[in-house]
Amino acid sequence: MERSSGILLPLFSLPSPYGIGTMGLAAYDFADLLHAAGQRYWQMLPLGPTSYGDSPYQSFSSYAGNPYLIDLDLLIEDGLLTEQEVCDRDWGEDPRHVDYGKLYENRLDLLKKAAERGWMRDSGAVAGFTEKNASWLPDYALFMALKRHFGMKPWQEWPDEAVRLHDPAALARYRELLREDVELFTYIQFLFFRQWTALKSYINSLGIGIIGDLPIYVAMDSADVWAERSMFRLDSRGVPTEVAGVPPDYFSKDGQLWGNPLYDYDAMKRDGFGWWIRRVDGAARLYDVIRIDHFRGFASYWAVPYGSPTAKTGRWVKGPRLDLLNVLTGWFQGIRFIAEDLGEPSPDVMKLLADSGLPGMRVLEFAFSPTADSAYLPHNCVENCVCYAGTHDNAPLALWRQEAEPEEIDFAVQYLGLNEREGFNRGVLRGGMTSPASLFVAQMQDWLELGKGSRINTPGTGRDNWQWRLLPGELTVKLIGDIREMTRIYGRLPAKQSKT
């Protein structure tokens, strides 16, 4: 990866009049602004359909796209919806934050209208799309139709045991019984990927790559687990014996109890890790660079007894290590990977990262303990790493300045030579830009110098996350010029632009 920089902004954080950022005009405009600012990468969060809690890391599918991200104006242009139908809906009154309740009430009904008008018109293209995605789409569409049929209950609570256990005869019966909904969810995915393919092509045409997250775990209530239970550590009833999480750390004194089912890595290895190959192949259709979330789980993972109230009671279990990583890096030689190796460094994780050759991550907000020579300090960054001011799990810099220990801020001021004329945020961003790291990434909020109320996620909490959005017109010509100038000064402009 050549010396470059990028910006982290979830797709849902774009402005739009319909409650959430989408793959419409604002996404194309943001790509143009990234290009003008000399940025080489747009980092997003997972794009899958979100379930309870609205987290993009808890999705109904590893492969499907989020229906909320489908742009309604593009559907109007395509003759699938009318402007009146879209504008008559209540999308919420706060343009700064996503109102997921309004989306849940309104979005599916509109997409159903679009499907009723487009199913026959687009039948040939939909058939081709379905065939191309036969490894996951039929199961996903039936899974969502079944959830609707059974009142959106988790699949473990469906009253029909045969379909709960993925019995082929039951699948065929329900596929016919719920044919209209199966077609609906199939067509929704057709719309999503048609819009995504066009957007990604445009972004790439500007010389910008898309960095996307691959969550290490999948949601228990997902088509992935329902359709392939043998790949997970579940009992005969489909109940996990242990679930995923992390021990107490910087973010939470009780640890984080994620609750995802754990993989049966022995079964996966016997299968040649085919499940993972298919999953990464799905991600490779979305992204140019894949950030492996919670990389340390490949070295060893935290297993918490099912039913435990916190993650404190977990234990470390050896992960698949190079057995899996070598398969993925060997199979997908055209895809670049980033290892999210954050957390307390341990010898097994450090060795796995070194052996894999993948770039790890360094986060500036973790760097400034005055009592230790942190590996995250800019001068300690290596070339083969990605330096972040902060990730989506961190407070924006302006908020971090208020919440961090005073000793940390004092050391940051001393180390970076921060001053009022330049400003705190710009000084920290300069520190990341100057580092030897091949890639430097900052949250959009940090360039905007936004603090309280602009955090994307607070780990270990279930409220007020995944909501923050840009306001229309917030990205000014001056700001884009400032970003480009800092990018130029520290040698991160694309080669073609550095001469202009």
C-alpha positions in Angstrom: 0.0 0.0 0.0 1.6 3.3 -1.1 1.7 6.3 1.1 -1.8 7.7 1.2 -4.7 8.9 3.4 -8.4 8.4 3.7 -11.6 9.4 5.6 -13.8 7.2 7.7 -17.5 7.9 7.2 -20.3 5.4 7.4 -22.7 5.4 4.4 -25.6 6.0 6.8 -23.9 9.2 7.9 -24.4 11.0 4.6 -27.1 13.7 4.4 -30.4 12.9 2.7 -34.1 14.0 3.1 -35.2 10.4 3.8 -33.9 9.7 7.3 -30.5 8.0 6.5 -27.6 8.3 4.2 -27.9 6.2 1.0 -26.3 5.3 -2.2 -27.7 8.3 -4.0 -26.5 11.8 -5.0 -24.9 12.6 -1.6 -22.6 9.5 -1.9 -21.4 10.6 -5.3 -20.9 14.1 -4.1 -18.8 12.8 -1.1 -16.7 10.8 -3.5 -16.1 13.9 -5.5 -15.1 15.8 -2.3 -12.7 13.0 -1.3 -11.1 13.2 -4.8 -10.8 17.0 -4.5 -9.2 16.6 -1.0 -6.6 14.2 -2.4 -7.9 11.2 -0.4 -7.3 7.7 -1.7 -9.6 5.8 0.5 -13.2 6.0 1.8 -13.6 3.7 4.8 -17.1 2.6 5.6 -18.8 0.3 8.1 -20.4 -3.0 7.2 -23.3 -2.6 4.7 -25.5 -5.5 5.7 -29.1 -5.4 6.9 -29.2 -4.5 10.6 -31.2 -6.3 13.2 -32.1 -5.4 16.8 -29.9 -2.6 18.1 -29.3 -1.2 14.6 -25.6 -2.2 14.7 -24.0 -2.9 11.3 -21.9 -5.6 13.2 -25.1 -7.5 14.0 -26.6 -8.3 10.6 -29.2 -10.8 9.3 -26.7 -11.8 6.6 -23.0 -11.7 5.9 -23.8 -11.2 2.2 -27.0 -9.1 1.8 -27.1 -5.3 1.6 -29.0 -3.1 4.0 -32.4 -2.1 2.5 -32.2 1.3 4.3 -29.2 2.3 2.1 -31.2 2.0 -1.1 -31.7 5.5 -2.5 -35.3 6.4 -3.0 -34.6 9.2 -5.4 -33.0 6.7 -7.8 -36.1 4.5 -7.5 -38.2 7.5 -8.4 -36.0 8.2 -11.5 -36.4 4.5 -12.4 -40.2 4.7 -12.3 -40.5 2.4 -9.3 -41.8 5.0 -6.9 -43.4 8.4 -7.2 -42.2 11.5 -5.5 -45.5 11.8 -3.7 -45.2 8.3 -2.2 -41.8 9.1 -0.8 -42.5 12.6 0.4 -45.7 11.6 2.2 -43.7 9.5 4.7 -42.4 10.8 8.1 -38.6 10.3 8.1 -38.0 12.2 11.3 -37.3 15.8 12.1 -33.6 15.6 13.1 -31.2 15.7 10.1 -28.3 15.1 12.4 -29.4 11.7 13.6 -30.9 8.6 12.0 -34.3 7.7 13.4 -34.4 3.9 12.9 -37.9 3.6 14.2 -39.2 5.8 11.3 -37.2 3.7 8.8 -38.6 0.5 10.2 -42.1 1.8 9.9 -41.8 3.2 6.3 -39.0 1.8 4.3 -40.1 -1.8 3.7 -43.6 -0.7 2.6 -42.1 1.6 -0.1 -39.7 -1.1 -1.3 -42.6 -3.5 -1.6 -44.4 -1.0 -3.9 -41.2 -0.8 -6.0 -41.0 -4.6 -6.1 -44.6 -4.9 -7.3 -43.8 -2.5 -10.2 -40.4 -3.9 -11.1 -40.5 -7.6 -10.5 -41.9 -8.5 -14.0 -40.2 -5.7 -15.8 -36.8 -6.7 -14.4 -37.4 -10.5 -14.4 -34.5 -11.3 -16.7 -32.0 -9.2 -14.8 -33.3 -10.5 -11.5 -33.0 -14.1 -12.7 -29.4 -13.5 -13.6 -28.7 -11.8 -10.3 -30.3 -14.7 -8.4 -28.2 -17.3 -10.3 -25.0 -15.3 -9.7 -25.8 -15.2 -5.9 -27.2 -18.7 -5.6 -24.9 -19.6 -2.7 -26.7 -17.2 -0.3 -29.6 -15.3 -1.8 -32.3 -18.1 -1.7 -31.6 -18.9 1.9 -31.5 -15.2 2.9 -34.8 -14.3 1.1 -36.6 -17.3 2.6 -35.1 -16.5 6.0 -36.5 -12.9 5.9 -39.8 -14.1 4.6 -40.0 -16.6 7.5 -39.1 -13.9 10.0 -42.0 -11.8 8.7 -44.3 -14.9 8.8 -43.3 -15.6 12.5 -43.6 -12.1 13.8 -39.9 -11.2 13.4 -38.9 -13.7 16.1 -35.4 -15.1 16.1 -35.1 -18.3 14.1 -34.5 -20.3 17.3 -38.1 -19.4 18.4 -39.9 -20.3 15.2 -42.7 -22.7 16.1 -42.2 -25.0 13.2 -39.3 -27.3 14.2 -38.7 -28.6 10.7 -38.1 -25.2 9.1 -36.2 -24.1 12.2 -33.8 -27.0 11.5 -33.6 -26.2 7.8 -35.3 -29.4 6.7 -35.4 -29.4 2.8 -39.0 -30.5 2.6 -40.0 -27.7 5.0 -38.0 -25.2 3.0 -39.7 -26.1 -0.2 -43.1 -25.9 1.4 -42.5 -22.4 2.9 -40.8 -21.2 -0.2 -44.1 -21.7 -2.0 -46.3 -20.5 0.9 -44.3 -17.3 1.3 -43.5 -16.8 -2.4 -44.5 -13.1 -2.5 -42.2 -12.2 0.4 -39.4 -14.4 -1.0 -39.7 -12.4 -4.2 -39.8 -9.2 -2.3 -36.6 -9.8 -0.4 -34.9 -11.1 -3.6 -35.8 -8.0 -5.5 -34.7 -5.7 -2.6 -31.2 -7.3 -2.9 -31.3 -6.8 -6.7 -32.0 -3.1 -6.1 -29.3 -2.8 -3.5 -26.5 -4.4 -5.6 -27.6 -2.5 -8.7 -27.1 0.8 -6.9 -24.0 -0.3 -5.1 -22.3 -1.6 -8.3 -22.9 1.8 -10.0 -21.7 3.7 -6.9 -18.6 1.6 -6.4 -17.7 1.9 -10.1 -17.9 5.7 -9.8 -15.8 5.8 -6.6 -13.1 3.6 -8.1 -13.1 5.7 -11.3 -11.8 8.6 -9.2 -8.9 6.6 -8.0 -10.5 6.0 -4.6 -10.6 2.6 -2.9 -13.3 1.5 -0.5 -12.2 0.0 2.9 -14.9 -2.1 4.5 -15.1 -4.1 7.7 -15.4 -7.9 7.9 -16.9 -8.5 11.3 -15.2 -11.6 12.7 -18.5 -13.0 14.0 -22.0 -13.2 12.6 -25.2 -12.6 14.4 -27.0 -15.6 16.0 -30.2 -14.5 14.4 -28.9 -14.6 10.9 -29.4 -16.6 7.7 -25.7 -17.6 8.0 -26.2 -19.5 11.2 -29.7 -20.8 10.4 -28.6 -22.2 7.0 -25.2 -23.6 8.1 -25.5 -24.6 11.8 -22.8 -27.2 11.4 -20.2 -24.4 11.1 -21.0 -23.2 14.6 -20.7 -24.5 18.2 -24.4 -25.1 18.9 -26.2 -27.9 20.6 -28.9 -30.1 18.9 -31.5 -27.4 19.6 -29.5 -24.7 18.0 -28.5 -23.1 21.3 -24.8 -22.0 21.7 -22.8 -23.5 24.5 -20.5 -20.4 24.6 -20.7 -17.0 23.0 -18.3 -14.3 21.8 -17.1 -11.3 23.7 -14.0 -9.6 25.0 -12.6 -9.4 28.6 -12.6 -6.2 30.6 -10.6 -3.5 28.8 -10.2 0.2 28.1 -13.8 0.4 26.9 -15.7 -1.6 29.6 -14.8 -2.8 33.1 -17.2 -5.8 32.6 -15.8 -6.6 29.2 -18.1 -6.7 26.2 -20.7 -9.6 25.9 -21.4 -9.7 22.2 -23.4 -12.9 22.3 -22.5 -14.1 18.8 -22.2 -17.9 18.3 -18.6 -19.2 18.1 -17.3 -21.0 15.1 -16.6 -24.7 15.0 -13.1 -24.2 13.6 -12.4 -28.0 13.5 -15.4 -28.5 11.2 -14.4 -25.5 9.1 -10.9 -26.8 8.7 -12.2 -30.2 7.5 -14.2 -28.3 4.9 -11.1 -26.4 3.7 -12.5 -23.2 5.3 -15.0 -23.0 2.5 -17.4 -21.0 4.6 -14.8 -18.3 5.1 -13.9 -18.3 1.4 -17.5 -17.7 0.4 -17.8 -15.0 3.1 -14.8 -13.1 2.0 -15.8 -13.5 -1.6 -19.0 -11.7 -0.7 -17.1 -8.9 1.0 -14.7 -8.6 -2.0 -17.6 -7.7 -4.2 -18.3 -4.7 -1.9 -14.8 -3.5 -0.9 -11.3 -3.0 -2.3 -9.6 -3.4 1.1 -11.0 -5.6 3.8 -10.4 -4.7 7.5 -10.6 -7.9 9.5 -12.4 -6.9 12.6 -11.1 -8.2 15.9 -8.1 -9.9 14.3 -6.9 -11.1 17.6 -9.8 -13.7 17.6 -7.8 -15.5 14.9 -5.0 -16.0 17.4 -7.2 -16.7 20.4 -10.7 -15.7 21.3 -12.7 -15.0 24.4 -15.4 -17.7 25.0 -18.2 -16.8 27.5 -20.5 -19.4 28.9 -24.0 -19.0 27.4 -26.3 -17.2 29.8 -23.6 -15.3 31.7 -24.6 -11.7 32.6 -21.2 -10.2 31.7 -18.1 -11.2 29.8 -16.0 -11.5 32.9 -16.5 -15.2 33.1 -15.0 -16.1 29.8 -11.9 -18.0 28.9 -9.2 -17.8 26.1 -9.4 -20.4 23.4 -6.8 -21.0 20.7 -8.0 -19.7 17.3 -7.3 -21.0 13.7 -4.3 -18.7 13.2 -2.4 -19.2 10.0 -4.4 -22.2 9.0 -7.2 -19.8 8.1 -5.2 -16.7 7.2 -3.0 -18.5 4.7 -6.1 -19.8 3.0 -7.7 -16.3 2.7 -4.6 -14.4 1.6 -3.7 -17.2 -0.8 -7.2 -17.4 -2.3 -7.8 -13.6 -2.5 -4.5 -12.3 -3.9 -6.2 -9.3 -5.5 -7.7 -8.1 -2.2 -5.7 -6.3 0.4 -6.4 -6.9 4.1 -5.9 -4.8 7.3 -5.7 -6.5 10.6 -7.7 -4.8 13.4 -5.2 -5.8 16.1 -6.2 -3.4 18.8 -6.4 -4.2 22.5 -3.7 -5.4 24.9 -0.9 -6.8 22.8 -0.2 -10.5 23.5 2.7 -12.6 22.1 0.3 -14.8 20.1 -1.3 -11.9 18.4 2.0 -10.1 17.7 3.4 -13.3 16.2 0.4 -14.0 14.1 0.4 -10.4 12.7 4.1 -10.7 11.9 3.7 -14.1 10.3 0.7 -13.0 8.2 2.5 -9.9 6.9 -0.7 -7.9 7.1 -0.7 -4.3 8.2 -2.0 -3.7 11.7 -3.5 -0.6 13.2 -2.2 2.2 15.4 -4.7 4.6 17.0 -3.5 8.0 18.2 -6.0 8.3 21.0 -4.4 5.4 22.6 -0.8 6.7 22.2 -0.3 9.4 24.8 0.3 7.7 28.1 3.1 9.8 29.6 4.5 6.7 31.4 5.1 4.5 28.4 6.7 4.6 25.0 3.5 3.6 23.2 3.7 1.7 19.9 0.9 4.0 18.8 3.0 7.2 19.0 3.7 8.5 15.4 7.4 8.0 15.6 6.8 4.3 16.5 4.5 3.6 13.7 6.0 1.3 11.1 5.4 1.6 7.3 3.3 -1.5 7.2 0.5 -0.3 9.3 -2.6 2.0 9.2 -2.6 4.9 11.5 -6.0 6.3 12.8 -6.7 9.4 14.7 -9.6 7.3 16.1 -11.9 4.6 14.9 -15.7 4.5 14.9 -15.4 3.0 18.4 -13.5 6.0 19.7 -14.7 9.5 20.7 -14.1 12.2 18.0 -10.9 14.1 18.9 -12.7 17.1 20.3 -14.6 14.9 22.7 -11.6 12.8 23.5 -9.8 16.0 24.6 -12.5 16.6 27.2 -12.8 12.9 28.4 -9.2 11.7 28.4 -6.9 11.9 31.5 -5.3 15.4 31.7 -1.9 13.8 31.7 -2.6 12.3 28.3 -3.7 15.6 26.8 -0.7 17.4 28.3 1.6 14.8 26.8 -0.1 15.1 23.4 0.3 18.8 23.5 4.0 18.5 24.3 4.7 15.7 21.9 2.9 17.2 18.9 3.7 20.8 19.7 0.0 21.7 19.7 -1.0 25.4 19.7 -4.0 27.6 19.6 -3.2 29.0 16.1 -3.3 25.5 14.5 -6.0 24.1 16.7 -6.0 20.9 18.8 -7.7 18.7 16.2 -5.6 19.8 13.3 -2.4 19.3 15.3 -3.3 15.7 16.1 -4.3 15.0 12.5 -0.9 16.5 11.5 0.7 14.0 13.8 -0.9 11.1 12.0 -0.2 12.5 8.6 3.5 12.8 9.4 3.9 9.2 10.7 5.7 6.5 8.6 2.4 4.6 8.3 1.5 3.9 4.7 -2.1 4.9 5.3 -3.5 7.5 7.6 -7.3 7.6 8.3 -9.4 10.1 10.2 -13.0 10.3 11.0 -14.9 13.0 9.1 -16.0 14.5 12.5 -12.3 15.1 13.3 -11.8 17.3 10.3 -15.0 19.1 11.2 -13.8 19.5 14.8 -17.1 18.1 16.2 -17.3 16.7 19.7 -20.2 15.8 21.9 -23.1 14.2 20.0 -21.0 13.2 17.0 -19.7 9.8 18.2 -20.6 6.9 16.0 -20.5 4.1 18.6 -19.8 3.7 22.3 -18.7 0.1 22.8 -20.6 -1.8 25.5 -23.7 0.4 25.3 -26.9 -0.2 23.3 -28.3 3.3 22.9 -27.6 6.3 20.8 -25.2 4.5 18.5 -25.0 4.3 14.7 -27.0 7.6 14.3 -24.7 10.5 13.6 -25.0 12.2 10.2 -23.5 15.0 8.2 -25.6 18.1 7.6 -26.1 19.4 4.1 -23.4 21.9 3.2 -21.2 21.1 6.2 -18.3 20.2 4.0 -17.0 23.5 2.7 -14.6 24.4 -0.1 -12.2 25.7 2.6 -12.3 22.5 4.5 -11.6 20.4 1.5 -8.7 22.7 0.6 -7.3 22.4 4.1 -7.4 18.6 3.9 -5.8 18.5 0.6 -3.0 20.9 1.7 -2.1 18.8 4.7 -2.2 15.7 2.6 0.1 17.3 0.1 2.6 18.6 2.6 3.1 15.2 4.1 3.5 13.3 0.9 0.1 11.5 0.8 -1.4 12.9 -2.4 -1.9 10.4 -5.2 1.0 10.5 -7.6 -1.1 12.1 -10.4 -2.3 14.9 -8.1 1.0 15.6 -6.4 2.2 17.3 -9.6 -0.8 19.6 -9.9 
